[in-house]
Each structure stands twice: as structure tokens, then as C-alpha cells.
Amino acid sequence: MRLVFLGTAGARPTARRGLPCACLVTDGGDVLVFDAGEGAQFAYLRSGLGWNKRMRVFITHMHGDHCLGLAGLLQTMGLQGRTEPVEVRGPAGIREFVGENARMLNHRPPFPLEVGEVGGAGESRCCAGDGYWVSARPADHTVPALSYLFVERDRPGRFYPERAARLGVPKGPMWKALQSGAAVTLEDGRSVGPREVAGPPRPGRRIGVSGDTRPTAELAAFFRGCDLLVFDSTFAEEMAERAAETGHTTAAGAARLAKDAGAKNLVLTHFSSRYPDAAALAEEAAKIHGSVRAAEDMMVVEM
């Protein structure tokens, strides 16, 4: 599983940074796209992720730097011969936005497209995939906004081939079944379960994506125990008042929230164009949280 950052700027692009877009590629090959700023299809092309993967798109809010690239991304997928369905999730207005873009551009995707709106005051599960689900909860921005949490289901424990051989389990499909957590029946009638040939189940990984938001206690609880947290870090701490006014978080504020949430790793993103180099923001955050990286366009984080 890996997370690929396609755009890491906030509000407007720079010579080095495109507008917000990040793709999580699951172990099963699904591509989960978080936001789609202008130029998302070009950045996606550069990433080499492939145009016909199983895909879900999650829009955090209806500001242009987070959603204006969605129409271009969908149209380019169609031109690239996509046949697999695409699911889009976002706040109220996303269905009208996608529909009106399609109408005005006279473009109907040649693949199944489902658009759903996520509402409610608390946490809600907005989709489920092969071995995972994605939940959303409201963020605290200047317009209705969402934060998202990817949760992987617990995985089977480490498989020990020598144990399986000792129990007389023939190598092949039965080993694969045991590795996936299923019991098997041998020719002599004996049943062998995964606990006999594997270690304890491994907890699934959790990855949080904040979108644009002020830091809140509710988000700290939502992101509790994340293995990786991607958080709005628009400003340095000296601009804390400006961050609060505009519905954003400072790098230090992101680090404090990540620490409160017990997040193992923090990646800063959505940088104001006033910071051509985000190293100083990462240094601020690193004084508070022990594992901090500043995202760069085309940066890949392996999970």
C-alpha cells in the first residue's frame, strides 16, 4: 500500500507545487483519490498509476483548488478508454457540481459513475471496498467540509510454512486459504485452522486525510491511532491568527493534533504559496511530533 501526493499547494499552484490531490493505492489495487484540484489529470498521468483501476474519489469541500480538476480527470479517463466504474463522494453540492459540469461540457462518461453526498454531524461510513472502508466526519473550515479516514480490516497473522508442512497440509491452494484466514479440511478428514499455522491477526492500517480545517478535538478523536495522518499545514505558527480566520491549521497546530491523536506519522501538506520551501514548517512541527514529513508533489509514502 502506498500514498502518492500529486499536488501539495494551497489555494493556488506554484512553480513547484500543483493543487491538492493525493492517491492511496491499496494492497488490492484500488486507487482512492482525495481531492482533485486543477490539473489533477496531468499529475495523475505523470504518476503512472493507470487509468482503468478500481477507483473512488473523495472531495473534501467545494473550493476550487480541491474540486475544479474533477471534471477534467473524469473526461480524461473516458478518453483513455476507461471501462471500470468510478465512485465520487463529497459534501452537499458535489452531485450538482458533477452533473452540471457534464451537462455544460456535453460529456457523458463512457463508464459507470456514481456520485454520493456525505452529510450528518458526526462520523459516517461513506464506502466499503475489498478489505477496507472509508469514513468521513465534518471538518471546521469556512464552508461545509469533510475529513476522511481509511480503515483497513485486520489482516491474518504471519503464515508459517513449516507448521503447515508438519500438520500434513499440502502446499498449494490450501496454504493460500490458510494465509487468507480460512480453515481447510485434509484428505484424512482433519480440519486445520489458521491459528495453527499463523501468528496472531495483525491490526489493519489507518490513514487520515484532513482536507482544509481548523484543528478540533473532534478531529483528534476521529484520527485516533492513525498510522499516517495527512494534515492541513497552510501556515507557519507566526500566522496562527490568519490560519484561524481562514479555516486552516499551522504546521505546529497539525503536529499538536497528531500528537493528541496518537498518530504514528504525520505528513504536512496544503502549503501557502508564501512558503517556497516547506522545510521550515516541517521543523516547527518536528519540535512537537516525533515523525514529520513535508509533502512534495510526486512524493510516495510506502506503508
ABEGO torsion letter per residue (X at the ends): XBBBBABABBGBBBAABBBBBBBBBBAAGBBBBBEBBBGAAAAAAAAGAEAABBBBBBBABABAAAAAAAAAAAAAAAAAGBABBBBBBBBBGAAAAAAAAAAAAGBBBABBBBBBBBBEABBBBABBBBGBBBBBBBBBBABBBBBBBBBBBBBBBBBBAAAAAAAGBBBEAAAAAAAAGBBBBBAAGBBBBAAAABBBBBBBBBBBBAEBBBBBAAAAAAABGBABBBBBBABBAAAAAAAAAAGBBBAAAAAAAAAAAGBABBBBBGBBAABABAAAAAAAAAAABABBBBBBBGBBBBX
